[in-house]
Structure formats: C-alpha cells, structure tokens
C-alpha cells in the first residue's frame, strides 16, 4: 500500500498510484518538494550510470525517500503539462533498477516503477524507498559525493552532514537489534519451554513507517489468510503448520497488535499449540510447540525431539506472514530471528526421515543450545527470489542440527 508525495500533496488516502493522480497534479500545479521531483523524459537505458539518474535516486533515498515523475513539464518548480516520458520496455526497466544497485553505494533496492497513461501521454513514476543505509554515495572516477534534496533542488552534502548520517545509520542498527530481541523475548514469555521445545520466530521492519498504520480487524484477517495461502505455496501440506493451529478468521486485539489465538486447546491437540501476531508497526511473531509431537497413535516424542518438517513449516508460515504484511504495507526489508527455546536439561535433537519415511536421527547433532538464526529478508523480492529466501532460511535452521536436506521447501527453477 503506497503513500507517496503525490498522495500526501493531493490529500489522497494510501493506495496505488494511478494516472488520474498525474492529471490532478498538473491541474493543481503541484510544486516540487524534498520528496517530489518532476522530470521531462526518462534517461536512456544506454549509459544510464553516467547520467544524473543515480544522483537523483540517491538524493531521494538520502532525504527519506520520495517520488520522481518522468513525463512532466515544469515551470518555476510547478507541474504545468504532460509531455510523455517515452517508452519503457522490460530491458529499460531492468536498467533503471540495476543502476540503483550498481551505480550507488550502498545500493538501493526496492524501487517502485509505475507506468501511467497511454503512449504519447505516458508518465513514469519511480518511488524511491526511505533507507536506513544512508548516506548513499555516487562515484565519479576517483571522486565521490553524497547528494541530498534541498526543497526542489539536489545538492551535495557537506562533511558534517555525511558524518551525522553515518551516526544515524549506526544508531538505527542498534535500535533494530534491540527491537528484534525485545520482540523475541515477548514471544517466548509464558511458554512451557521446560516441558517441550518451542520454536520462536519474529521479524521486524528494518525501517519504521513514517506513520502508524493500524489495520482493522478485517484487514488483519486478510493478512492472516494471505499468510496461510503463501505458506502452503512454500511448504505445501504434509507437515504441521502453526498457521493451521490458530484462529485466522477471528483475530483478537492485543497491545498494538492483532493476535491469531491458539485453537489446539484439547488434551489430544495440545501438542501443536501455536500463537501468531501481526503488530501495528509491521512486525510479526510466531510461537509454536515443536517438541513432544506424536510418535505413534498411542505415544509422544520427548520434549527435546523435533522433526525437521515442523521447523520447515514454521519457517514457511513466518515468511508467509512477512510477505502478506509487506503486500499490505509496502514494507521492503525485515530483520528476522528464529530460535528454539528449551530448558528441559537434555540436548535438543532435530530428526529427519529416511527414504522410506521413517524417523531418522543418526546424522543429527545433539544441541545443548540452539543458536538463533538471524537474517535480513527482502520482502518485496519477486516470487522466485522470495521463495529462494524461504528455502535458504529453512536450510540454515535445520543445518544447525546436523541435517542438510530441506524436505518440503523446493523453489521452482527460473527455467520452470
């Protein structure tokens, strides 16, 4: 869900950028600002890194994000006429994205590129996300600089500005780490980790939203349902999905969050207890009992024994939640922490299955402690690359237990 400079200046609610907004901007003579820039035509795809395009993108990122609209004539910084930005084919769009990565350091990912209007009257809006990795630098041979927006102009940062932005970057990273740890500890609280192992998985946006978007109950329900659908694409059926043990259709309010409460409440189903939350700041958390699952119809495994399929399903569900929240909010990067908590006094064992499907733990490494797995997830990656992130995260989680084979999560190849 976008909320760009165009939405703000036109008084629109968050939503897609549409062609009528460009007409309205011209009719109202909207002026350029720190986060809005008018350009007459798209830069050519050939030699793009040597044009002003990288400088314009970096300046927007260094200024907290913004929107550049190509195909607009401006006078005294105000939009006065649509010109037609020119054609934008797939190769040209790839070049625009590539230049933001290769010609800027640190690279800028997650550009939103929107083609609006008919040929001859076409506008192209590029939405540059806010960044916590500033300052973003532009290199020209042996020289570099950090551009930034100053109202409607692009200028170069002075040394003290660069110093302050680096300091802000390091402070933000420290705050990210603290927020992730706090989210994790909150999800652990109240779990019976001395009786059975629990998998705790949390994710927090790298960049806090400029405005709090509090989803209502219907929106929370949509997010939970979308998460469940995504998770089944990644891992399919055949394992124990935490999202199938919670009430996705009746989210309950919590402290700045919506909670999908556990539905495994009977004595026979208690072994698959799970709790899932979507927080108002875009964070997500998942807690699922993974030890003590049934070994046969009449007996259960010990609390320290975990089947690797259970871990894969939990990873798929967490990533499904990240994907669903990202689609709702437009959040592009998440810091993720996944751990298994157990205080029962015996080593944890993660078992797999042999080629006949029988439980197999001979290759497992007993763990006195499961070290949390940390990673950064690109929530706005294309479907194939996001699927690959799901696989790689699950692989990291089972590798720690001595296992190598991810049994359920198989991303399609780019050729398929």
N, C-alpha and C positions, 0 to 999 in steps of 0.2 A: 504494500500500500504506500504510494508515493505522497509526500508532502513537500513540494519543491517551492522555489522562489515564486514561480508562476501561481501556484495555489495560494500562497500567502498574500501576494500583491493583488490578486484578483478576488480575494476573500472566499476562496473555494475550500470545501472540506477535503481531507486526504482522499486520494483516488488516482486513477490513471491520468496521464497527460493526454489530452485529446485535441484534435485540430481546432475545435471551437475556442479553446483557450488561447491559441495563437492569434486568431481573429480578434478576440476580445482584448488581447494585449496591444495590438495595433490600433484598434478603435479607441482605446483609452490612453494611448500614447505612453505606455509604461516606460519608465526610465531605468537605465542600468543601475545596478546596486552592487554591493560587495558580492552577492550570490546570484547575480543575473547579468549575462553578457550577450549582446546582440552581435551577430556576425553575418556578413552578406552572403558568403558562399563557403562550402566545405573546402578544406585544404586538399590538394591532390594526394592520392594514395602513394604515388611515387615520390620518394624523398621526404616522406612525412616527418621523420625525426629531425630534419634540418629546418622545418618551418617553425612558426610560432605556436603550433598546436601543443607540443609538450609543455611549453611555458604557460599557456592558458590553462591547461588541465592541472598542472602543478600549483598554479596560483590559486585556483578554486579549492583544491584539496588543503592547501596551507591556510586557507581562510575559513575553514569549517565546512567546506562543500558548497556546491552551487550548480547552476544550470547555464549552459551555453547553448544558444539557439542560433542555428545557421539558416540563412534564407530570409533575413530581415534587414531592411534599410533603416538606418537610424540617423537622426539629426539632433544635435545637442543632447546626445545620450538617450533620446526617446525613440521608440519604435514608431515608424511612420508608414511603412509599406512592406508588403511581402514581395520578395524577389524570385523565389525559387532557389533552393540551395544546390540543386544539381542532383544527379543520380547517385544512389548509394546502393551498390550491389554487395554481395556477400564478401568478396575479396576486399572491398574498400572498408567495410565494417571491421573485418579482421585486422586490417592495417591500423585502424583507429584504436582498437583495443591493444594491439601489440605495441604501438608507440607509447602508450601509457605505462607499459610494463618495462620496455627495454630502454626507453629514452629518458626515464625519470628514476631517480634513486632516493629512497626506497620506491619500488614500483607501486603503481596504483591499480588495484583490481576493482572489479565490480561496477564498471561504467554502465549506466543505463542509457541505451541508444534508442530513440523513438523517432520513427519516420511518420510524418504527419502531412496530410493533404495530398492532392493529386499532382501528377507531373506538371511542371511549369509554375506551380504554386506551392511546391513542396518545401516543408521546413523539417529540419532535423534537430531534435533537442537531445543534448548529451548531459545527463545528470551525473555529476561528479560526487561520489560519496564523501562524507566527512571522514577524517582519518586520525588515528592515534599515533601514526608513524612519522609525523612531521618532525623537522622540515623536509619536504621533498625537494631534491636538488636537480638542477638542469646542468648538464655538462656540455661545454663547447670547447673541443680540443683539450687544452691544458687548464681551462678555467671552468669554474662552476659558480652558480648562484642559486638563491632561493627566492622565487617570485611569490608575490602575495597581492591580493586585491586591496586597493585603496579607493573605496567607493566604486566609481565606474572605471578606474584605471588599474593597470597592472604595473607594480613597481618591484624593486629588488629589496629584500630585507637587509637591514644593517646588522653588524656583528652582534649587537646586544639582543636584537630580535631573534636571531638564529640561536643564540645561547639560551634565551628564555624558552624557545620552542623545544630544544633538546631537553631542558629540565622538565618541561611539561610532559614530554614523552616518557621519561623515566618515572616520574611520579604516577602517571597513568598506569604504567605496567605494574607498579607496586600495588596500586589500588585494585587492579584487575585480579592479581594473585590473592589479595585479601578477600575480595568479594567471592571468588571461587571457593576458597577454603571455608568461608562462613556458610555459603550455600550447601556445601558438602556436609559440614557438621550439623546443620539444621536437619538435613535428610537422614542422618544417622540416628539422631536423638529419638529415644523411645523404642528402638528395635531390639529384639531379644537376641543379640549377637553372641551371647554366651551359650545359647542353645542351638543355634543354627546360623550358618553363614548368610550374610546379606550382601547383595550387590548394590552399590550406591553409585549413581551416575548423574552428574549435573553438568549444565552448560550455561555460560553467562556471556552476553554480547560483549565483544571487545570494546565497542563504543556505545555509551549510554545514549538513549534517544534524547533529542533536544526538547521533546515534550512527552509527558507520560501518556501512553495510550492504554487506557483501562478497558479491556474487552468486556462486553456484557456477557450474560450467561449464554445467549445464543451463539455469540462469536466464539466463546470458549468451547462450546460443544462442537462447533465446526472445526476448530483447531484440533481437538482430541480425535474426532472422527477422521480427519485428514491424516493425522499422525498414524492412526491404526492402519489406514489404507497404504500409506507409504511403507510402513514396517513390513507388511505382508509382501510387498514387491521385493524388498531387500532380502528377507529371510524365508518367506513362504510359511506354510504350515508344517507341522511335524515336531515342533519344539514348544516350550512353554513361554508364551509372550506375556510379559507383565501387563500390557495394554488390554489383554483379554481377561484379566482378573480384576479390572476396575470398572467403575460405572462411568463410561464415556458420555452417556446421554443425559446425565443429571449432575453436572459439575457443581460443587459446593464452594461457597466463598471461604477464603482464608485470609490471613494477613497479607494484603497486596498480592493476592494470587487466587487462582481457581484450582480446586483440588478434584481429581477423579479418585473417589474413595474406593478402598478395597471392597470387593464383593465376595472374596473367598473367606467366608466367616464361619462355615460349619466345621465340625471336627474332621470330616472327611476331605475338605478342600483347603483347610488352613495352611497346608504345606506350600501353596502357591500364592501366599499373601503378597500384595503389591500396593503401592501408593504412588501417584503421579501428580505433578503440579505444573501449571503454567503461570509464571509470575508476571505482574503488570509491567516490569521493566524488560520483559522479553526473555528472561532466564527460564530454564526448565529443569525439573528434578525428577528423579525416578528412584524408588527403593523397592527391591524385590527380594524375597526369601529364595535363595538358590541352594542352600544346603538342606539336607533332610527330606529330599524328594522321594517318591515311591520307588522301591527297587523291584517290587513284585506286588501282586494283588493283596498280599497279607503282611507285607513288611516294608519298612522305610530305610533309606540310607542314613548313615550317621550325619550329624550336622556339619561335619567338616568335609564331606564328599560332594563334589559339584560336577554335573555333566556339562561338557563344553557347549552343547546345544543351548543350554539355558543361558549361558553368557552371550552367545551369538544373538539369541532372540532379544535379550535386554539391550544389547548394543544397537540392534536394528530399530527397536522401539524408541530409544533415546534419539537416534538420528532421524527417525520419522517425525519426532516432536520438533527437533531443530528445523527440519525442512518446512513443517507446517507453520510454525511461528514465523519463520523467515518470509514465507509467502504472504502471511497476514500483515507483517510489519515492515518488510523490506530490509530486515537486518541481514548484513552480509558476512559477518565473521563472528565465530563463537570460540571461546576458550572452554575446553572440555576436561573434566576429571572423572575417571571411573576407578572405583576401588572395590575390594571385597573385605568386609569387616567381620572378624571372627575372634572371640576372646575365650573360646572353649578350652584352651590349653593343649590342644593337639594340632599337628600340622594340617594345613589345608591340602587337599588333593583334587586336582581337576582331571577328570577321566574323559576318555573319548570312547570310540566303539571300533571293534574290528570289522573286517569286510563282511561279516555275517550279521552285523548289527548288535553284537553282544558287547556289554560294557568292557572297556579295556583300559587299565591304568598302569601297565608295565612301563610305559615311557614317561609317565608323569613324574614331576619333581615335587616332593612334599615341601610346602611353603610354611615356614614359621611365621611369615608375614607377607601379605600381598601388597606390593608397592603400587600406589595409584598410578594409573596411566594418564598422562597429560598430552594434549594435542590441541592444535588450532584447526577448526573446521571452516571451510569456505561454504557457507550456507547457500550462496547464490550461484554455485558452480552448475554447469549443465548436468543433465540427468546422469550421463555416463560417468563423469568425473566425480559427482557426488556419490554414486553407487560405489565407486572405487574407494572413496574415503571410508565408507561403511565397512567394506571388506578389510581395509588396512587397519582400522581401529580394532575390529574384532580379532584380527590376527595378533596384534600387539597384546590384547587381553589374554588370549589363550597361550601365546608363546611363553609367558611368564611361568606357566605351569608345566612347561616341558613339551607342549604339543605344537605341531607345525601345521596341521591340516584344518582349514576352515571348512566345516562340513555342509553348511547351508547357504552361505552368502557368496554367490557367484556372479559378479558383474558380467554383463554381456561384453564381448569384444567390440571395438569400434567398427569392425567389418560386418557385424551382425545387423 
